[in-house]
């Protein structure tokens, strides 16, 4: 079997000097086998999506200036593989600017392939095939190189260093001389003929990377009069404030004026740079340059700084710390480039840097079919459904995506009580839509995610689709013996009644509690008489609140009317909120990254729960033991009087039947007969059941490059939905939360008086009187 090699490839950057370095690029880790040079270049171009001119590598354990080596042919690439056998990781640097450095290398066979033939595009005399006058004739040395013909086992580490020292010295000397040559500026009109393109002195090496870096380094306000793929005209001048055009009577936006002197007269700077595309070289050439500034240095507007530039410059820092604050990004730019930014620029730059790193949205949604096929391949028995919509333009758009893995499906059936919490949360930043979840409870009263789905919008149709698929996966299509708990989501109540009519549906009392705090007593009343007493107190205090609560069907939110089959007495949907907190950061990712992150979180959690439960010494889950011990400490205050034979294991408070765990009264009676309360705990809370819950595995998936191709139409991202009205920027605050403006009296409850008619209840704007 052919051995593979790992390389760290530096791409999308440029070689700079003093000291010699590779700036403004990023790294990609690749794994390849022994291949030819052309195959390697093609592979790197496919991986990075960037055209490659030449490839270099650095000898391990050496400085960048002393260990840089150019890969000129297949033999030298094989030498790289031999060294990789001894050193492991090798750093490869890619040149994209067409810099031909062969004249600095000692062996003249650098430009030939392993067959001894010249590179394509050069004839026997060293001239370009096109014969364009813009190229100069170059002489080649035909002497054979001593180093190329050596076998791989004869390669010596010190020989490689000595071989390339002179090459690097010449390279640095040439780069430094280019900087001095710029000082001797000659206009194009004074030259005898058109300037000849020299690929070794790319204009991006002569200037600090681009016009933007030049402007930032010298604090000049450069703006682009023309900026296209074919030509560029850059001038020096300030972007003006919006100026009123008296002739047209409107504000102009695109006028640009030079800086103003104190006396009010314009002093237009003469600096101007014109460059155009050289098609045959695939690069830009500076045609004319007036490099004399007659203006003062005043980088006032920073018009060259946009969110994409910030994302490219500081993208690696943002990706290393996705939670970086906007003010921290501003500080980074100020510290390095001494220019101010707006919060909006930082926000968009952060989003752009994270999105580009995770690929574009179109690519993510287009991979959903392949991702679903990979989940089904790696986890047989799972359920993955993709819903799409076809618009009148015949384009296929994403609608919804459902996932229920086999390991989670079997774990819920074997070890979880028959209660599921349904919840939904909004996706943030990159993706739009909602994430629907179905969450169960294991024997230790912890969350156990069963299924999840990404939908374009939360409505009755999507909830019906989600609940129907969930019932089929859990073999409870109509909800027999199942308890569902949910918040007040749109269309959920109606969807449960239609899809699972036999399921017990509970409402989360927390949302009702936000409106009426006193109802918390009524919700936790475990038997009807206590419930009636509490509701009578509410009716006496506020008759309107009593009517409101009774209309909400107490059977859905009070323990007094809950069934015993689920063995779960909870009245709030808090464990769904726990999962939402876990994926808080994940919700900001693109859809493929988000779905994979959820799968990895669950895979790691199941393995961790298996490992933890293996170390338990009790037969009962720890949280249940803690609850029983608290009841045993309190039972000493209760006096037990035998009233008959021990026949029923029930309690009239109904808490034992509701929870499956002996209540305080039952613990006192059990201890009175010298029994242990743990023996009367339901089997759902036993360690064996808990281990059955996490006995199944979530299997790993392959890398994105190995996903099976899907020939169906790739879905596009959903069309953004514009909600009616003005979008709200602030979140809805709970009733018990303090007012945002401290020290200011709230106007809630105050009666307004109309200044027009003098009546109360409305203002002058809504007054109907003339």
C-alpha positions in Angstrom: 0.0 0.0 0.0 1.4 3.4 -1.0 2.2 5.6 2.0 0.6 9.0 2.3 2.2 12.3 3.4 0.8 15.2 5.3 1.7 18.8 4.2 0.8 22.2 5.5 0.3 24.4 2.4 0.5 28.2 2.6 -1.6 29.7 -0.2 -3.1 33.1 -1.3 -0.1 35.0 -0.1 3.0 36.8 -1.4 6.7 36.5 -0.8 8.1 39.6 0.9 11.6 40.5 2.1 13.5 42.1 5.0 13.1 39.5 6.4 12.1 37.0 3.7 8.5 35.9 4.6 5.2 34.8 3.1 2.5 37.4 4.0 -1.3 37.6 3.8 -2.0 34.0 3.1 -3.7 31.1 4.9 -2.9 27.4 5.5 -4.5 24.2 4.3 -3.6 20.7 5.6 -3.6 18.1 2.8 -2.9 14.4 2.6 -1.5 13.1 -0.6 0.5 10.0 -1.9 3.5 10.0 -4.2 2.4 11.8 -7.3 3.9 13.8 -10.1 4.4 17.6 -10.0 1.6 18.3 -12.5 -0.7 16.2 -10.5 0.2 17.9 -7.3 -0.3 21.4 -8.8 -3.7 20.3 -10.2 -4.7 18.9 -6.8 -3.7 22.0 -4.9 -5.6 24.2 -7.4 -8.7 22.1 -6.9 -8.4 22.3 -3.1 -7.7 26.0 -2.9 -9.6 27.2 -6.0 -6.6 29.5 -6.8 -4.3 29.4 -9.8 -0.8 28.3 -8.9 2.4 29.5 -10.7 5.2 27.7 -8.7 5.6 25.7 -5.5 8.2 26.0 -2.8 8.9 24.1 0.4 11.1 24.8 3.5 13.6 22.3 4.8 12.6 21.3 8.4 14.5 22.7 11.4 15.8 25.7 9.3 14.9 29.3 9.0 12.7 30.4 6.2 15.5 32.4 4.5 18.0 29.4 4.6 15.7 26.5 3.9 13.4 27.6 1.0 13.5 25.2 -1.9 11.7 25.4 -5.2 10.1 22.3 -6.7 11.0 22.5 -10.4 10.4 18.9 -11.7 9.2 15.5 -10.6 12.7 14.4 -9.3 12.8 17.3 -6.9 9.2 16.5 -5.8 10.3 12.9 -5.1 13.2 14.3 -3.0 10.5 16.2 -1.0 8.7 12.9 -0.3 12.0 11.3 0.8 12.6 14.1 3.3 9.0 13.9 4.5 9.6 10.3 5.5 12.2 11.4 8.0 10.7 14.7 9.2 6.9 14.2 8.9 5.2 17.5 8.4 6.6 19.8 5.6 5.5 23.3 5.0 4.8 24.2 1.3 4.5 27.7 0.0 2.6 28.5 -3.2 3.4 31.5 -5.5 0.4 32.8 -7.5 2.0 35.9 -9.1 4.0 34.2 -11.8 7.4 35.1 -10.4 10.0 33.2 -12.4 13.0 32.6 -10.1 14.9 30.1 -12.3 17.8 32.5 -13.0 18.6 32.6 -9.3 18.9 28.8 -9.0 22.3 27.1 -9.5 21.0 24.1 -11.6 19.8 25.3 -15.0 17.6 22.2 -15.5 15.1 23.8 -13.2 12.8 24.7 -16.0 12.8 21.2 -17.5 10.6 18.2 -16.6 11.9 14.8 -15.7 12.2 13.8 -19.3 14.7 16.6 -20.1 12.2 18.6 -22.3 11.7 22.3 -21.9 8.5 23.6 -20.3 5.6 24.2 -22.5 5.4 27.6 -24.1 9.2 27.8 -24.7 11.0 26.8 -27.9 14.6 25.6 -28.3 16.0 29.1 -28.3 14.2 30.1 -25.1 11.8 32.4 -26.8 8.1 32.6 -26.2 5.9 30.8 -28.7 3.8 33.8 -29.3 6.7 35.9 -30.3 5.2 39.0 -28.6 7.4 42.1 -28.5 6.5 42.5 -24.8 8.8 39.7 -23.9 12.6 39.7 -23.9 14.7 36.8 -25.3 16.4 34.9 -22.5 19.4 32.6 -22.8 19.4 29.3 -21.0 22.3 27.4 -19.7 22.3 23.9 -21.1 24.7 22.4 -18.6 23.4 19.5 -16.6 22.8 19.9 -13.0 24.7 17.6 -10.6 21.9 17.5 -8.0 19.0 16.5 -10.2 20.3 13.1 -11.2 21.1 11.9 -7.7 19.1 9.1 -6.2 16.8 9.8 -3.3 18.8 7.8 -0.8 21.9 10.0 -1.5 20.1 13.2 -0.4 21.9 14.9 2.5 20.4 17.5 4.7 23.5 19.8 4.7 23.8 19.5 0.9 20.4 20.9 0.4 21.2 23.9 2.7 24.4 24.7 0.8 22.8 24.3 -2.6 20.1 26.9 -1.9 22.1 29.5 0.2 23.3 31.3 -2.9 19.8 31.1 -4.5 18.3 32.9 -1.5 21.1 35.5 -1.3 20.5 36.4 -5.0 16.8 36.4 -4.5 17.0 38.8 -1.5 19.5 41.0 -3.4 17.2 41.2 -6.4 14.2 42.1 -4.3 16.1 44.9 -2.5 17.4 46.3 -5.7 13.8 46.6 -7.0 13.0 48.9 -4.1 16.0 51.2 -5.0 15.0 51.2 -8.7 11.6 52.6 -7.9 13.3 55.8 -6.6 14.6 56.5 -10.1 11.3 57.1 -11.7 11.0 57.5 -15.5 7.8 58.3 -17.2 6.4 56.1 -20.0 6.7 58.9 -22.6 10.5 59.1 -22.1 11.0 55.4 -22.8 12.0 54.3 -26.3 9.4 51.6 -26.4 6.6 50.1 -24.4 7.8 48.7 -21.0 8.5 45.0 -21.1 6.7 42.8 -18.6 9.1 41.1 -16.2 7.4 38.4 -14.1 10.2 38.5 -11.5 9.3 42.0 -10.6 5.6 41.8 -10.1 4.0 45.2 -9.3 2.5 43.8 -6.1 6.0 43.1 -4.9 7.1 46.7 -5.7 4.2 48.3 -3.9 3.0 47.1 -0.4 0.7 44.4 -1.8 -1.9 46.7 -3.3 -3.1 50.3 -3.3 -5.0 49.8 -0.1 -1.8 48.9 1.8 0.0 51.8 0.2 -2.7 54.2 1.4 -2.7 52.8 4.9 1.0 52.8 5.2 1.4 56.4 4.0 -1.9 57.8 5.4 -3.2 59.0 2.0 -6.8 58.9 1.1 -6.7 56.9 -2.2 -9.9 56.2 -4.1 -10.6 54.2 -7.3 -11.9 56.2 -10.1 -12.1 53.0 -12.2 -11.8 49.5 -10.7 -12.7 46.6 -13.0 -11.2 43.3 -14.1 -9.5 44.9 -17.1 -8.1 48.2 -15.7 -7.7 50.3 -12.6 -7.3 54.1 -12.1 -6.5 55.2 -8.6 -6.3 58.8 -7.5 -5.5 60.7 -4.3 -8.4 62.7 -2.8 -10.9 62.7 -0.1 -14.4 61.3 -0.4 -16.6 64.3 0.2 -19.7 64.6 2.4 -23.0 64.5 0.6 -23.3 67.8 -1.3 -26.6 69.5 -2.3 -26.9 69.8 -6.0 -28.7 73.2 -6.5 -29.4 72.5 -10.1 -31.2 69.2 -9.6 -32.4 69.9 -6.1 -31.2 66.6 -4.7 -28.2 65.2 -2.8 -25.4 63.7 -4.8 -23.7 60.6 -3.5 -20.8 59.8 -5.9 -19.0 63.1 -6.2 -15.4 63.1 -5.1 -13.5 66.2 -4.3 -9.8 66.8 -3.4 -8.9 68.0 0.1 -9.8 71.6 1.0 -7.2 74.1 2.1 -7.9 76.4 4.9 -8.5 79.3 2.6 -11.2 77.4 0.9 -9.4 76.8 -2.5 -9.0 73.4 -3.8 -5.6 71.8 -4.0 -6.0 68.7 -6.1 -3.2 66.1 -5.5 -1.4 65.0 -8.7 -0.9 61.4 -7.5 -2.4 59.0 -10.0 -1.8 55.3 -10.9 -3.1 53.6 -14.0 -2.8 49.8 -14.5 -4.4 47.4 -16.9 -4.6 43.7 -17.4 -2.0 41.9 -19.4 -4.0 39.0 -20.8 -1.0 36.8 -21.8 0.6 37.0 -18.4 -2.6 37.0 -16.4 -1.5 39.9 -14.3 -1.8 43.7 -14.0 0.9 46.1 -15.3 1.3 49.6 -14.1 1.1 51.8 -17.3 1.6 55.2 -15.7 2.3 56.4 -12.2 2.7 59.9 -10.9 4.1 59.2 -7.5 4.4 62.7 -6.2 1.9 63.8 -3.5 1.0 67.5 -3.3 -1.6 67.1 -0.5 -1.3 66.7 3.2 -1.5 63.3 4.8 -5.0 63.1 6.2 -6.5 59.6 6.3 -9.9 60.9 7.4 -12.6 58.7 5.8 -11.0 55.3 5.3 -13.0 54.7 2.2 -10.7 51.8 1.1 -11.5 49.9 4.3 -14.5 47.6 3.9 -15.8 44.5 5.6 -14.2 42.1 3.1 -10.8 43.7 3.5 -11.1 43.5 7.3 -12.3 39.9 7.1 -9.3 38.9 4.9 -6.7 40.7 7.1 -8.0 39.5 10.4 -9.9 36.4 9.3 -7.5 34.0 11.0 -7.9 35.8 14.4 -11.7 35.9 14.1 -11.8 32.1 13.2 -9.6 31.3 16.2 -11.9 33.2 18.5 -15.5 33.1 17.0 -16.8 34.9 20.1 -14.5 37.9 19.6 -16.3 41.2 20.4 -16.7 44.0 17.8 -14.7 46.4 19.9 -11.8 43.9 20.0 -11.8 43.8 16.2 -11.8 47.6 16.1 -8.8 47.6 18.5 -6.9 45.2 16.3 -7.4 47.4 13.2 -6.4 50.5 15.1 -3.3 49.0 16.5 -2.0 47.7 13.2 -3.3 50.3 10.7 -4.3 53.3 12.8 -7.7 53.8 11.2 -11.2 53.9 12.7 -14.0 51.5 11.9 -17.8 51.4 12.5 -19.5 48.7 14.4 -21.4 47.7 11.3 -18.1 47.1 9.4 -16.8 44.9 12.2 -20.1 43.0 12.4 -20.2 42.3 8.7 -16.4 41.5 8.6 -16.9 38.9 11.4 -19.8 37.3 9.6 -17.9 37.3 6.3 -14.8 35.8 7.8 -16.7 33.0 9.4 -18.9 32.4 6.4 -16.0 32.2 3.9 -14.2 29.8 6.1 -17.2 27.6 6.3 -17.9 27.9 2.6 -20.7 29.9 1.1 -24.4 29.3 1.9 -25.1 28.1 -1.6 -22.5 25.4 -1.3 -23.9 24.4 2.1 -27.5 24.0 1.0 -26.3 22.3 -2.2 -24.5 19.6 -0.1 -27.6 18.7 1.9 -28.6 15.7 -0.3 -25.1 14.3 -0.2 -24.9 14.9 3.6 -28.2 13.0 4.1 -27.0 10.1 2.0 -23.8 10.0 4.1 -25.8 9.9 7.3 -27.9 7.0 6.0 -24.8 5.2 4.9 -22.8 5.6 8.1 -25.8 5.1 10.5 -28.1 2.4 9.0 -31.6 2.5 10.3 -31.7 6.3 10.6 -34.3 8.6 9.1 -33.2 11.6 7.0 -35.8 13.6 5.0 -35.2 16.6 2.8 -38.1 18.8 1.7 -37.7 21.3 -1.2 -40.0 23.7 -3.0 -39.9 24.5 -6.7 -40.6 28.1 -7.6 -42.1 29.4 -10.9 -38.5 30.1 -12.0 -37.9 26.3 -12.0 -35.3 26.7 -9.3 -35.3 24.3 -6.3 -35.2 25.9 -2.9 -34.6 24.4 0.5 -37.7 24.0 2.7 -37.0 21.6 5.6 -34.6 18.9 6.7 -35.3 16.1 9.3 -32.8 13.9 11.1 -33.4 11.0 13.5 -30.3 8.8 14.0 -30.7 5.1 14.7 -28.7 5.2 17.9 -30.9 7.9 19.4 -34.1 6.2 18.2 -33.2 2.9 19.9 -31.9 4.6 23.0 -35.2 6.3 23.6 -37.2 3.2 23.1 -35.1 1.1 25.5 -34.4 3.5 28.3 -36.4 6.7 28.3 -39.9 7.4 29.8 -42.7 8.1 27.5 -42.5 11.9 27.5 -41.1 14.1 24.8 -40.6 17.9 24.9 -41.1 19.8 21.6 -39.4 23.1 21.1 -38.1 25.4 18.5 -35.4 28.1 18.4 -34.4 30.6 15.8 -31.2 30.2 13.8 -28.9 33.2 14.0 -26.8 35.3 11.6 -25.8 33.1 8.6 -28.8 30.7 8.2 -32.4 31.8 8.4 -35.2 29.6 9.8 -35.9 27.6 12.9 -34.5 24.5 14.5 -37.2 22.1 15.8 -36.2 19.5 18.4 -37.8 16.5 20.2 -36.1 15.9 23.5 -36.7 13.0 26.0 -35.6 12.4 29.6 -33.3 9.6 30.6 -33.4 7.8 33.9 -31.1 10.4 35.6 -33.6 13.2 34.6 -31.1 14.5 32.0 -31.9 15.6 28.4 -31.9 13.0 25.6 -32.3 14.4 22.1 -34.3 12.1 19.9 -34.8 14.1 16.6 -34.3 17.5 15.1 -35.3 19.4 12.0 -34.4 22.6 10.2 -37.4 24.4 8.7 -37.8 27.6 6.8 -40.6 28.8 8.9 -42.5 27.7 12.0 -46.1 26.9 11.1 -48.7 24.2 11.5 -47.7 22.4 8.3 -44.0 22.0 9.4 -45.0 20.9 12.9 -47.4 18.3 11.5 -44.6 17.0 9.2 -42.1 16.9 12.1 -44.5 15.2 14.6 -45.6 12.6 12.0 -42.0 11.6 11.2 -41.2 11.5 14.9 -44.2 9.2 15.6 -43.2 6.8 12.8 -39.6 6.6 14.0 -40.7 5.8 17.6 -43.5 3.4 16.6 -46.1 5.6 18.1 -47.9 7.1 15.0 -51.0 8.2 16.9 -49.4 9.0 20.3 -50.8 6.0 22.3 -49.3 6.2 25.8 -47.1 9.2 24.9 -46.9 12.6 26.7 -45.9 15.7 24.8 -44.8 19.0 26.4 -44.4 22.2 24.5 -44.4 26.0 24.7 -46.9 28.2 22.9 -45.5 27.7 19.4 -47.3 28.7 16.3 -49.6 25.9 15.0 -48.2 23.3 17.4 -51.4 22.8 19.5 -53.4 22.1 16.3 -50.7 19.9 14.8 -50.6 17.6 17.9 -54.4 17.2 17.9 -54.4 16.2 14.3 -51.3 13.9 14.1 -51.3 12.4 17.7 -54.9 12.6 19.0 -54.3 10.0 21.7 -51.2 11.7 23.2 -51.4 13.7 26.4 -50.4 17.3 25.6 -49.0 19.4 28.4 -48.3 23.2 28.2 -45.2 24.7 29.7 -46.4 26.6 32.8 -43.5 29.0 32.7 -45.1 31.0 29.9 -48.4 31.2 31.7 -46.4 32.1 34.9 -44.9 35.1 33.1 -48.4 36.6 32.9 -49.9 35.3 36.2 -47.3 34.4 38.9 -49.9 33.1 41.3 -50.9 30.3 38.9 -47.6 28.5 39.8 -49.3 27.2 42.9 -52.2 25.9 40.9 -49.9 24.2 38.4 -48.0 22.3 41.1 -51.2 21.2 43.0 -51.0 17.4 42.7 -54.6 16.6 43.5 -57.9 18.2 42.5 -58.9 19.5 45.9 -55.7 21.5 46.3 -56.1 22.8 42.8 -59.6 24.1 43.5 -58.4 25.8 46.7 -55.6 27.6 44.9 -57.9 28.6 42.0 -60.4 30.0 44.5 -57.7 32.3 45.9 -56.8 33.5 42.4 -60.5 34.1 41.7 -60.8 36.2 44.8 -57.7 38.2 44.1 -58.3 38.7 40.3 -61.5 37.3 38.6 -60.1 38.1 35.2 -57.0 35.9 35.8 -59.2 33.1 36.9 -61.2 33.2 33.7 -58.1 33.4 31.6 -56.5 30.3 33.3 -59.6 28.2 33.1 -59.9 29.0 29.4 -56.4 27.5 28.9 -57.6 24.0 29.9 -56.0 23.2 33.3 -55.6 19.5 32.2 -52.7 20.7 30.1 -50.8 22.5 32.8 -51.7 21.3 36.3 -50.4 18.1 38.0 -53.9 17.5 39.4 -55.0 16.2 36.0 -51.8 14.6 34.6 -51.8 10.9 33.8 -49.6 8.3 35.4 -48.2 6.6 32.3 -45.2 9.0 31.6 -43.9 8.9 35.2 -42.9 12.6 34.9 -44.4 15.3 37.0 -42.7 18.3 35.5 -44.9 21.3 34.5 -42.3 23.3 32.6 -40.3 22.7 29.5 -37.0 23.7 31.0 -35.0 20.7 29.6 -35.6 21.9 26.1 -34.2 25.3 27.0 -31.1 23.4 28.3 -30.4 22.0 24.9 -31.0 25.4 23.3 -28.2 26.8 25.6 -25.9 24.0 24.5 -26.2 24.8 20.8 -26.2 28.6 21.3 -22.9 29.0 19.4 -23.7 26.3 17.0 -26.9 28.1 15.8 -24.7 30.8 14.2 -23.0 28.4 11.8 -23.9 27.5 8.3 -26.4 24.6 8.0 -24.0 21.8 7.3 -21.6 22.9 10.0 -24.5 23.3 12.4 -26.0 19.8 11.7 -22.6 18.2 12.0 -21.8 20.0 15.2 -25.1 18.7 16.7 -24.3 15.2 15.7 -20.8 15.4 17.2 -22.2 16.9 20.4 -24.6 13.9 20.8 -21.9 11.4 19.8 -19.5 12.7 22.5 -22.3 12.9 25.0 -23.4 9.3 24.6 -19.9 8.1 25.0 -19.4 10.2 28.1 -22.7 9.0 29.6 -21.6 5.3 29.0 -18.3 6.0 30.7 -19.9 7.7 33.7 -22.6 5.1 34.3 -20.0 2.3 34.2 -18.5 3.8 37.4 -21.8 4.0 39.4 -21.9 1.8 42.5 -25.7 2.1 43.2 -28.5 0.5 41.3 -30.4 3.8 41.2 -29.5 6.9 39.2 -27.7 9.6 41.3 -30.3 12.3 40.9 -33.0 10.0 42.2 -30.8 9.0 45.2 -30.3 12.6 46.1 -34.1 13.2 45.9 -34.8 10.1 48.1 -32.2 11.1 50.7 -33.7 14.6 51.0 -37.1 12.9 51.6 -35.6 10.6 54.2 -34.2 13.6 56.1 -37.6 15.2 56.2 -39.7 12.1 57.0 -38.6 12.2 60.6 -41.0 15.0 61.2 -43.9 12.8 60.1 -45.7 10.4 62.4 -47.0 7.2 60.8 -50.2 5.5 62.1 -50.9 2.0 60.5 -54.5 2.1 59.1 -54.7 -1.3 57.4 -52.8 -4.0 55.6 -50.1 -3.0 53.2 -51.8 -3.6 49.9 -51.4 -0.5 47.6 -48.1 1.2 46.7 -49.9 4.5 46.1 -50.4 7.9 47.8 -53.4 10.1 47.8 -51.2 13.2 47.0 -50.5 11.4 43.6 -46.9 12.5 43.5 -45.7 8.9 43.8 -47.8 7.8 40.9 -46.9 10.9 38.9 -43.1 10.7 39.3 -42.4 7.0 39.9 -40.4 8.0 43.0 -41.8 7.6 46.5 -43.1 10.9 47.8 -42.4 12.2 51.4 -45.5 10.4 52.8 -44.5 7.1 51.1 -40.9 7.4 52.3 -42.1 7.9 55.9 -44.4 4.8 55.6 -41.6 2.7 54.0 -39.1 3.6 56.7 -41.8 2.8 59.3 -41.9 -0.8 58.1 -38.0 -1.0 58.0 -37.8 -1.0 54.2 -35.6 1.0 52.0 -37.3 3.6 49.7 -34.9 2.8 46.8 -36.6 -0.6 46.5 -39.8 1.1 45.5 -38.4 3.3 42.8 -39.7 2.6 39.2 -37.5 0.6 36.9 -37.1 3.6 34.6 -34.7 5.0 37.1 -32.5 1.9 37.4 -28.9 1.9 36.3 -29.7 -1.0 33.9 -32.3 1.1 32.0 -30.0 4.1 31.9 -27.2 2.0 30.4 -29.7 0.7 27.8 -30.4 4.3 26.8 -26.8 4.9 25.9 -25.9 1.4 24.7 -26.4 2.3 21.0 -23.8 4.3 19.1 -23.8 7.3 16.8 -21.3 6.3 14.1 -18.9 8.8 12.5 -19.3 10.2 9.0 -16.6 10.5 6.3 -15.0 13.8 5.2 -16.9 16.1 2.8 -14.8 15.0 -0.1 -15.8 11.4 0.3 -19.6 11.9 0.5 -21.5 10.1 -2.2 -22.5 12.3 -5.1 -26.2 13.0 -5.6 -27.4 13.7 -9.1 -30.7 15.4 -8.1 -31.0 19.1 -8.3 -29.1 20.9 -5.5 -31.4 23.0 -3.4 -30.7 26.7 -3.1 -30.9 28.7 0.2 -34.5 29.6 1.1 -35.7 33.0 -0.1 -35.5 35.5 2.8 -38.9 36.2 4.4 -39.8 39.8 5.1 -42.0 40.1 8.1 -44.7 42.9 8.1 -44.0 46.0 10.1 -40.8 47.6 11.3 -38.3 44.9 12.6 -37.7 44.9 16.3 -34.2 45.3 17.5 -34.7 44.7 21.2 -35.7 41.4 22.7 -39.0 40.9 24.6 -38.4 41.3 28.3 -40.1 39.1 30.9 -42.5 40.8 33.3 -40.3 40.3 36.3 -37.2 41.7 34.6 -36.2 45.3 35.6 -36.8 48.1 33.2 -33.9 48.9 30.9 -33.7 52.5 31.9 -32.6 52.6 35.5 -33.8 55.8 37.3 -36.6 56.5 34.9 -40.3 56.0 35.8 -42.2 53.6 33.6 -45.3 54.8 31.8 -47.1 51.5 32.1 -50.5 52.0 33.6 -50.6 55.8 33.1 -53.6 57.4 31.5 -53.0 59.7 28.7 -55.1 62.8 27.8 -55.7 64.1 24.3 -54.6 67.7 23.8 -57.1 68.2 21.1 -60.4 67.1 22.7 -59.4 66.8 26.3 -60.6 63.2 26.7 -58.7 60.3 28.2 -57.6 57.1 26.5 -56.0 58.5 23.3 -53.6 61.2 22.1 -53.8 64.0 19.6 -52.4 61.9 16.8 -55.2 59.3 17.0 -58.0 61.7 17.9 -61.0 61.5 15.7 -62.3 65.0 16.6 -61.6 67.8 14.0 
